[in-house]
Amino acid sequence: MKSVGIDYNERKNELSKSQLLKAKNFRVLRHSGEELSKVDYINYMVTI
């Protein structure tokens, strides 16, 4: 199940009204040392 916020952002992407994500508050993901994809953020949000 996707987060409501993720669904909202997906709709904004489809309408070309989205902005870049600032991942400052995703500390756990930032320290992975890898480039992150949308799926990484979705999986993180589903687990919390």
C-alpha positions, 0 to 999 in steps of 0.5 A: 500500500502506497502512502497518501503523500506518495500518491499525491506526488505521483499525480503532480508528476503526471501533470508536470507540476512536481518539484525536486525532492529534498531528502534532508530528513531521510537520514537513514537513506542518505547514509547508504552511500548509493544513489537513491531511486523513487522505489527506495523512498517508497519502500522506506515510507512503507516500512515506517 
